[in-house]
């Protein structure tokens, strides 16, 4: 997969994770987003697609195969914060991931986001909790 093709794939993925969160929470989300890598505090508002492509895409034959990504929180101004984490696997050709989804992205929903939707405040234990709703659909 070329870098340009992967860039389009990432753009599509960002829309898909918003729809995924909406589907599982029944909440409508704005399409203006912010982004951050798990373990980092900096929120990115511009160049989000490139930030993801630069970290996940190595070359046409090497892409990191497992990246948790999804709506993790809401910013102070109410925008969805997409979070992502690259798992510690070696890069390899573009393929299906362990959920059966095409590409490296495993869709997640963050507990801070769920807590805010429920009207509460996220607990600040320092750990980032999330759910993988698709896990129940995996064949045994």
N, C-alpha and C positions, 0 to 999 in steps of 0.2 A: 504494500500500500504506500503510495506516495505521501509526502508531507501535506500537499494540498488536499488530497483525498481524506487524510486523517483530520485535517483542520475542519473540513465540512462535517465529518463524523462527530467531532467534538461539539460543533455548533448545534447539531441535531440532538446530541445527547443532553445538552443543557436544557433544551425545551422539554425533552422526554423526562428528565428528573423532576421538573416542575409539575408536569402532568401526573407523574407517578405519585408525588406528594399530595397533589390535589385529590387524586383518585382514592388514596388511602386515608385521607383526613377529612374529605368533603369540604375543604376550605379553598376559596379562590385566592390565587397568588398573583401579585404584579409580575410582569415580565422583565422589569428592570431588576437586576440582581447585583449582589456583591459576592465575593469569593474569598476563601482562605484555605490554605493547606492545614490539615490537622497538625497540631504541635506548634503552629505559628500564630501570632496574634494579629499580624498585619492583614487588614481587609483590602482587597483589590476591587476597584470599581470600574476600571478601564483595562482593556487588553486581557480579559479573562481567558478567552479562547487560546490566545498565544501563551499565556502562563501555563495552561494545562498541556498544550502541545509540546512546549519546550521541555517539560519534565517527563512526559510519558513516551514521546516519540523519539527514538534514537536514529533510525534510518529505515529504509524500505523493508528490511528483514528483521528489524529489532524494535519491538514495542513492549513496554512493560505490561504483562498479561493480566494483572489484577489490581484494579484501582477502585476503592470504595468511593462513591460519589453520591451526593444528594443534598436535599434541603436539610441543613443542620440546625439553623437558628433563624431568628428574625433580628434584623439590625434595629438600632434605636429609632430609626425613621420608618420602621415597618417593612423594609425590603427583605426578601428571602436571601439568606446567606447560604450559598452552596459551599459545602466543605468536601474535601477530597483527601485521600491518603493512598500513596503508592505502596502496595505490599512488597515484601522483601524477596520477590522472585526475580530470577534472571530474565532479561529481555529475550523475546522470541518473535517469530512471525505473527502477524495479526491472526486471531483465531477466536473461537467461542470460549467464554470463561466458564467457571464451574457452575454458574447458574443456568447455563445453556444460552445466555444472551450473546449475540455476536459482538466481538470486541472485548476490551479489557474492563469495561465499567460494570461494577456491581452496585446496583441502586440501593441506597440506604435512606433512612429518615432519622434525623437526630433527635435525641431526647430533649435537648433544650427547646427545639422547635415545638415538639409535642407538648411540653410543659407550658409554653407560652400560649399555645392554642387552647389549652384547658384552663387558662386564666391564672396559672401559677407562675412562680419564678423558678428558673432552673437552679438546681443545687450546685454549688461550686466546690465539688470535691476535687477538682483538678483533672479528673478523668472525663473523657467525652463518651457518653453512651449513645448507642444507636441501634436501630432494628433493621433487619433485612427481611422485609415482608415476603419476598419471593421464596425464602428458604422452605416454606411449607409446601411449595409446589414442586420441589425436587423429587425425582423418582428415587425410591430406595433401592 
